[in-house]
Each structure stands twice: as structure tokens, then as C-alpha cells.
Amino acid sequence: MTSDDEKFLRRAVELASQAGASGERPFASLLVGADGAVLIEDHNTVLSDSDITAHPELKLARWAARELATDVAAGTTMFTSCQPCPMCATAIDQSGLGRVVYALSSEQLGEVKPATSPLPPVRYEGPALFDEARQPIDNYY
């Protein structure tokens, strides 16, 4: 990790603190181009947007996929205050970003975050209707 990496990571932590102070969940991220310029930064807006997917990592990955050429996205680094959750990690992988640097790991977050009551597990059923369900896929590819 370079001194620039530390500087950008500290910015993510600063943005997370600002988000928490404003009543949002205290998570934030920024995306830095290959030239070291900050391209975009954002914080968690799950509460104000009433959107369970409004994580900063997801919002930045979506922005990059829309706004950046593939080669440009591959040269970026996302700096984020906490390790991306599985939803965000999948979006990051699909967006083609080059690198992610995070401050807290998911395990460390679990140690410092107050315990909450888990939601009951969702029941999944399937697979079903294979022949019918594969038709749109077959027609697409």
C-alpha cells in the first residue's frame, strides 16, 4: 500500500464519518483513476433513499459501468471504508474495476458493529421448468 493509497483510504473513512454524522449508515467510497484523480465519491444512502441497495460501492460500480470505457475502468481503484458485501463485490466484478482497497474487513466490522437481530432466512425453491426457463437464454445466446 502506497502513501497515496493511505490518503485515499483516509478520505473514504472521512466520508463515512460524515455520512454517520448526518444520520446515514457510516460507509463511503471513492473511485480514483489511473492518473490519481478522484473520479467520484459517495456514501451510503440506504436510509435517506429507502433503498436497501444504496451502498456506496454498488453506486460507484454502477457509475463506472455506465460512464467509463472498459480500459479506463480497469485502471481505476475503489477506496472504501469497509470491505464490500457480496452484493457490492459482484457488481464491482461485473463493472470491470481494476482494484479495491478497503479499511475494515467484514470480520472487523462484525467485531465493532452492534449486534442486530438477524432476519429470518428466505426460503428458495428450484430449479423448476428447465425447458421453459432456458428458452430466453438459448434465444439470447
C-alpha atoms as an extended CHARMM CRD file, in Angstrom:
* protein
*
       141  EXT
         1         1  MET       CA              0.0000000000        0.0000000000        0.0000000000  PROA      1               0.0000000000
         2         2  THR       CA              1.3760000000        3.3810000000       -1.0140000000  PROA      2               0.0000000000
         3         3  SER       CA              1.0990000000        6.7210000000        0.7540000000  PROA      3               0.0000000000
         4         4  ASP       CA             -1.4210000000        7.7610000000       -1.9270000000  PROA      4               0.0000000000
         5         5  ASP       CA             -3.4600000000        4.6330000000       -1.1670000000  PROA      5               0.0000000000
         6         6  GLU       CA             -3.4910000000        5.6040000000        2.5050000000  PROA      6               0.0000000000
         7         7  LYS       CA             -4.5310000000        9.1560000000        1.6230000000  PROA      7               0.0000000000
         8         8  PHE       CA             -7.4920000000        7.9510000000       -0.4510000000  PROA      8               0.0000000000
         9         9  LEU       CA             -8.4540000000        5.3710000000        2.1380000000  PROA      9               0.0000000000
        10        10  ARG       CA             -8.4550000000        8.0720000000        4.8020000000  PROA      10              0.0000000000
        11        11  ARG       CA            -10.7680000000       10.1090000000        2.5550000000  PROA      11              0.0000000000
        12        12  ALA       CA            -13.1810000000        7.1520000000        2.4030000000  PROA      12              0.0000000000
        13        13  VAL       CA            -13.1390000000        6.9260000000        6.1950000000  PROA      13              0.0000000000
        14        14  GLU       CA            -13.6920000000       10.7010000000        6.4480000000  PROA      14              0.0000000000
        15        15  LEU       CA            -16.7040000000       10.4620000000        4.1130000000  PROA      15              0.0000000000
        16        16  ALA       CA            -18.0440000000        7.5350000000        6.1550000000  PROA      16              0.0000000000
        17        17  SER       CA            -17.7810000000        9.6490000000        9.3160000000  PROA      17              0.0000000000
        18        18  GLN       CA            -19.6540000000       12.4760000000        7.6140000000  PROA      18              0.0000000000
        19        19  ALA       CA            -22.3610000000       10.0470000000        6.4800000000  PROA      19              0.0000000000
        20        20  GLY       CA            -22.7580000000        8.7130000000       10.0170000000  PROA      20              0.0000000000
        21        21  ALA       CA            -22.9080000000       12.2260000000       11.4620000000  PROA      21              0.0000000000
        22        22  SER       CA            -25.6920000000       13.1020000000        9.0150000000  PROA      22              0.0000000000
        23        23  GLY       CA            -27.8010000000       10.1250000000       10.0900000000  PROA      23              0.0000000000
        24        24  GLU       CA            -26.8610000000        7.7240000000        7.3100000000  PROA      24              0.0000000000
        25        25  ARG       CA            -25.0540000000        4.4600000000        7.8080000000  PROA      25              0.0000000000
        26        26  PRO       CA            -21.3180000000        5.1960000000        8.1600000000  PROA      26              0.0000000000
        27        27  PHE       CA            -19.9060000000        3.7800000000        4.9360000000  PROA      27              0.0000000000
        28        28  ALA       CA            -18.3260000000        5.5630000000        1.9660000000  PROA      28              0.0000000000
        29        29  SER       CA            -16.2300000000        5.0040000000       -1.1340000000  PROA      29              0.0000000000
        30        30  LEU       CA            -14.3480000000        6.8640000000       -3.8180000000  PROA      30              0.0000000000
        31        31  LEU       CA            -13.1270000000        5.8540000000       -7.2390000000  PROA      31              0.0000000000
        32        32  VAL       CA             -9.6980000000        7.0250000000       -8.3600000000  PROA      32              0.0000000000
        33        33  GLY       CA             -8.4440000000        6.9680000000      -11.9340000000  PROA      33              0.0000000000
        34        34  ALA       CA             -5.0890000000        5.6620000000      -13.0950000000  PROA      34              0.0000000000
        35        35  ASP       CA             -3.7760000000        9.2470000000      -13.0510000000  PROA      35              0.0000000000
        36        36  GLY       CA             -4.6160000000        9.6380000000       -9.3460000000  PROA      36              0.0000000000
        37        37  ALA       CA             -7.6260000000       11.9020000000       -9.8860000000  PROA      37              0.0000000000
        38        38  VAL       CA            -10.7730000000       11.2620000000       -7.8630000000  PROA      38              0.0000000000
        39        39  LEU       CA            -13.4970000000       10.4270000000      -10.3780000000  PROA      39              0.0000000000
        40        40  ILE       CA            -16.4380000000       10.1160000000       -7.9890000000  PROA      40              0.0000000000
        41        41  GLU       CA            -17.1650000000        9.6640000000       -4.3150000000  PROA      41              0.0000000000
        42        42  ASP       CA            -20.3200000000        8.7140000000       -2.4770000000  PROA      42              0.0000000000
        43        43  HSD       CA            -21.6280000000        7.4320000000        0.8270000000  PROA      43              0.0000000000
        44        44  ASN       CA            -24.2890000000        5.0160000000        1.9860000000  PROA      44              0.0000000000
        45        45  THR       CA            -27.8290000000        6.3520000000        1.4230000000  PROA      45              0.0000000000
        46        46  VAL       CA            -29.8310000000        3.2630000000        2.3900000000  PROA      46              0.0000000000
        47        47  LEU       CA            -31.8610000000        5.2470000000        4.9130000000  PROA      47              0.0000000000
        48        48  SER       CA            -32.4910000000        8.5050000000        3.0380000000  PROA      48              0.0000000000
        49        49  ASP       CA            -33.2190000000        6.7180000000       -0.2440000000  PROA      49              0.0000000000
        50        50  SER       CA            -35.2660000000        3.9630000000        1.4220000000  PROA      50              0.0000000000
        51        51  ASP       CA            -33.2380000000        1.6320000000       -0.7790000000  PROA      51              0.0000000000
        52        52  ILE       CA            -31.5200000000       -1.4160000000        0.6930000000  PROA      52              0.0000000000
        53        53  THR       CA            -29.0930000000       -1.4350000000       -2.2560000000  PROA      53              0.0000000000
        54        54  ALA       CA            -27.8500000000        2.1460000000       -1.8720000000  PROA      54              0.0000000000
        55        55  HSD       CA            -24.3750000000        1.0850000000       -0.7690000000  PROA      55              0.0000000000
        56        56  PRO       CA            -21.5890000000        3.3960000000       -1.9550000000  PROA      56              0.0000000000
        57        57  GLU       CA            -19.6080000000        0.5620000000       -3.5370000000  PROA      57              0.0000000000
        58        58  LEU       CA            -22.5890000000       -0.5070000000       -5.6170000000  PROA      58              0.0000000000
        59        59  LYS       CA            -23.3630000000        3.0610000000       -6.6640000000  PROA      59              0.0000000000
        60        60  LEU       CA            -19.7680000000        3.6400000000       -7.7760000000  PROA      60              0.0000000000
        61        61  ALA       CA            -19.5850000000        0.3140000000       -9.6360000000  PROA      61              0.0000000000
        62        62  ARG       CA            -22.8120000000        1.1510000000      -11.4820000000  PROA      62              0.0000000000
        63        63  TRP       CA            -21.4930000000        4.6230000000      -12.3300000000  PROA      63              0.0000000000
        64        64  ALA       CA            -18.2370000000        3.1870000000      -13.6560000000  PROA      64              0.0000000000
        65        65  ALA       CA            -20.0430000000        0.6180000000      -15.8070000000  PROA      65              0.0000000000
        66        66  ARG       CA            -22.1950000000        3.3830000000      -17.3410000000  PROA      66              0.0000000000
        67        67  GLU       CA            -19.6510000000        6.1660000000      -17.6430000000  PROA      67              0.0000000000
        68        68  LEU       CA            -16.2080000000        4.6420000000      -18.1980000000  PROA      68              0.0000000000
        69        69  ALA       CA            -14.7350000000        2.7860000000      -21.1300000000  PROA      69              0.0000000000
        70        70  THR       CA            -13.6660000000       -0.7480000000      -20.2470000000  PROA      70              0.0000000000
        71        71  ASP       CA             -9.9460000000        0.0700000000      -20.3950000000  PROA      71              0.0000000000
        72        72  VAL       CA            -10.4220000000        3.1680000000      -18.2320000000  PROA      72              0.0000000000
        73        73  ALA       CA            -12.4540000000        1.2280000000      -15.6270000000  PROA      73              0.0000000000
        74        74  ALA       CA             -9.7180000000       -1.4180000000      -15.4920000000  PROA      74              0.0000000000
        75        75  GLY       CA             -7.2280000000        1.2580000000      -14.4610000000  PROA      75              0.0000000000
        76        76  THR       CA             -9.2860000000        2.5350000000      -11.5240000000  PROA      76              0.0000000000
        77        77  THR       CA             -9.0560000000        1.8280000000       -7.8240000000  PROA      77              0.0000000000
        78        78  MET       CA            -12.0080000000        1.9360000000       -5.4600000000  PROA      78              0.0000000000
        79        79  PHE       CA            -11.1750000000        3.0110000000       -1.9390000000  PROA      79              0.0000000000
        80        80  THR       CA            -13.8420000000        2.1030000000        0.5640000000  PROA      80              0.0000000000
        81        81  SER       CA            -14.2810000000        2.3700000000        4.2960000000  PROA      81              0.0000000000
        82        82  CYS       CA            -15.3230000000       -1.2610000000        4.6630000000  PROA      82              0.0000000000
        83        83  GLN       CA            -14.8840000000       -4.4810000000        2.7090000000  PROA      83              0.0000000000
        84        84  PRO       CA            -17.6440000000       -4.6930000000        0.0920000000  PROA      84              0.0000000000
        85        85  CYS       CA            -20.5410000000       -7.0020000000        0.8830000000  PROA      85              0.0000000000
        86        86  PRO       CA            -21.2670000000       -9.8700000000       -1.5360000000  PROA      86              0.0000000000
        87        87  MET       CA            -23.8290000000       -7.7870000000       -3.4710000000  PROA      87              0.0000000000
        88        88  CYS       CA            -21.3460000000       -4.9690000000       -3.9810000000  PROA      88              0.0000000000
        89        89  ALA       CA            -18.4420000000       -7.3110000000       -4.7120000000  PROA      89              0.0000000000
        90        90  THR       CA            -20.4330000000       -8.9240000000       -7.5180000000  PROA      90              0.0000000000
        91        91  ALA       CA            -21.2690000000       -5.5140000000       -9.0070000000  PROA      91              0.0000000000
        92        92  ILE       CA            -17.6280000000       -4.4530000000       -8.7370000000  PROA      92              0.0000000000
        93        93  ASP       CA            -16.5180000000       -7.6040000000      -10.5450000000  PROA      93              0.0000000000
        94        94  GLN       CA            -19.0740000000       -7.0140000000      -13.2910000000  PROA      94              0.0000000000
        95        95  SER       CA            -18.1140000000       -3.3450000000      -13.6670000000  PROA      95              0.0000000000
        96        96  GLY       CA            -14.5160000000       -4.1670000000      -14.5560000000  PROA      96              0.0000000000
        97        97  LEU       CA            -12.8150000000       -2.0170000000      -11.9290000000  PROA      97              0.0000000000
        98        98  GLY       CA             -9.1420000000       -2.7820000000      -11.5390000000  PROA      98              0.0000000000
        99        99  ARG       CA             -8.6450000000       -2.7890000000       -7.7920000000  PROA      99              0.0000000000
       100       100  VAL       CA            -10.4040000000       -2.3280000000       -4.4480000000  PROA      100             0.0000000000
       101       101  VAL       CA             -8.7060000000       -1.1270000000       -1.2670000000  PROA      101             0.0000000000
       102       102  TYR       CA            -10.7210000000       -1.2230000000        1.9520000000  PROA      102             0.0000000000
       103       103  ALA       CA            -10.1910000000       -0.1590000000        5.5490000000  PROA      103             0.0000000000
       104       104  LEU       CA            -12.2540000000       -2.5220000000        7.7250000000  PROA      104             0.0000000000
       105       105  SER       CA            -12.6730000000       -6.1760000000        6.8090000000  PROA      105             0.0000000000
       106       106  SER       CA            -16.1050000000       -7.7610000000        7.1160000000  PROA      106             0.0000000000
       107       107  GLU       CA            -14.8260000000       -9.6610000000       10.1330000000  PROA      107             0.0000000000
       108       108  GLN       CA            -13.5630000000       -6.4720000000       11.7900000000  PROA      108             0.0000000000
       109       109  LEU       CA            -16.8920000000       -4.7630000000       11.0700000000  PROA      109             0.0000000000
       110       110  GLY       CA            -18.6520000000       -7.6160000000       12.8570000000  PROA      110             0.0000000000
       111       111  GLU       CA            -16.4630000000       -7.0090000000       15.9040000000  PROA      111             0.0000000000
       112       112  VAL       CA            -17.2010000000       -3.2680000000       16.1660000000  PROA      112             0.0000000000
       113       113  LYS       CA            -20.7950000000       -3.1050000000       14.8890000000  PROA      113             0.0000000000
       114       114  PRO       CA            -23.5720000000       -3.5160000000       17.4510000000  PROA      114             0.0000000000
       115       115  ALA       CA            -25.3240000000       -6.8580000000       17.2030000000  PROA      115             0.0000000000
       116       116  THR       CA            -28.6650000000       -6.8180000000       15.4060000000  PROA      116             0.0000000000
       117       117  SER       CA            -31.4140000000       -9.3830000000       15.2130000000  PROA      117             0.0000000000
       118       118  PRO       CA            -30.9670000000      -11.3910000000       12.0420000000  PROA      118             0.0000000000
       119       119  LEU       CA            -33.8180000000      -11.5230000000        9.5750000000  PROA      119             0.0000000000
       120       120  PRO       CA            -35.4250000000      -14.9140000000        9.1320000000  PROA      120             0.0000000000
       121       121  PRO       CA            -33.8810000000      -16.8180000000        6.2260000000  PROA      121             0.0000000000
       122       122  VAL       CA            -35.5860000000      -16.6310000000        2.8530000000  PROA      122             0.0000000000
       123       123  ARG       CA            -36.7870000000      -19.9830000000        1.5230000000  PROA      123             0.0000000000
       124       124  TYR       CA            -35.5850000000      -20.6770000000       -2.0130000000  PROA      124             0.0000000000
       125       125  GLU       CA            -37.2180000000      -23.3060000000       -4.2110000000  PROA      125             0.0000000000
       126       126  GLY       CA            -35.9620000000      -24.5400000000       -7.5570000000  PROA      126             0.0000000000
       127       127  PRO       CA            -34.7530000000      -25.2610000000      -10.0880000000  PROA      127             0.0000000000
       128       128  ALA       CA            -38.0060000000      -25.7450000000      -11.9590000000  PROA      128             0.0000000000
       129       129  LEU       CA            -39.3440000000      -25.5080000000      -15.5220000000  PROA      129             0.0000000000
       130       130  PHE       CA            -35.9290000000      -26.0850000000      -17.0580000000  PROA      130             0.0000000000
       131       131  ASP       CA            -37.1000000000      -26.4180000000      -20.6700000000  PROA      131             0.0000000000
       132       132  GLU       CA            -39.2230000000      -23.2710000000      -20.4800000000  PROA      132             0.0000000000
       133       133  ALA       CA            -36.7390000000      -21.2360000000      -18.4720000000  PROA      133             0.0000000000
       134       134  ARG       CA            -33.8280000000      -21.9660000000      -20.7910000000  PROA      134             0.0000000000
       135       135  GLN       CA            -35.6400000000      -20.6750000000      -23.9120000000  PROA      135             0.0000000000
       136       136  PRO       CA            -34.9490000000      -16.9660000000      -23.3240000000  PROA      136             0.0000000000
       137       137  ILE       CA            -31.3230000000      -17.8290000000      -22.6000000000  PROA      137             0.0000000000
       138       138  ASP       CA            -31.0000000000      -20.0130000000      -25.7010000000  PROA      138             0.0000000000
       139       139  ASN       CA            -32.6270000000      -17.2990000000      -27.8110000000  PROA      139             0.0000000000
       140       140  TYR       CA            -30.2580000000      -14.6550000000      -26.4640000000  PROA      140             0.0000000000
       141       141  TYR       CA            -27.0250000000      -16.5760000000      -26.9360000000  PROA      141             0.0000000000
